[in-house]
Amino acid sequence: MSTFADKIISFYKNLEFKGILPPGISIMNPYHENPGVINAITLFYKKYYDDNKTRHLILGINPGRFGAGVTGIPFTDTKRLKEQCGFSP
């Protein structure tokens, strides 16, 4: 049986934009562009969400240049991920 963590990890691994964008606009997808991100999200979600409790997932970003674009974890920057959670991408 999949845990909530497994479902989130699967969502991110399969996240893909197939639409058409205007010229000069591109999509940044850290889950496909940076192999360390999948490792970081796996460690994070397995540590904190590896159960089947009812939960809500809030998707968003930390707009800083060291935020979710690097960590893959919404609202989390590299410094806090390392200091507070004990791992980094």
Secondary structure, 3 states (H helix, E strand, C coil): CCCHHHHHHHHHHCCCCCCCCCCCCCCCCHHHHCHHHHHHHHHHHHHHCCCCCCCCCCCCCCCCCCCHHHHCCCCCCHHHHHHHHCCCC
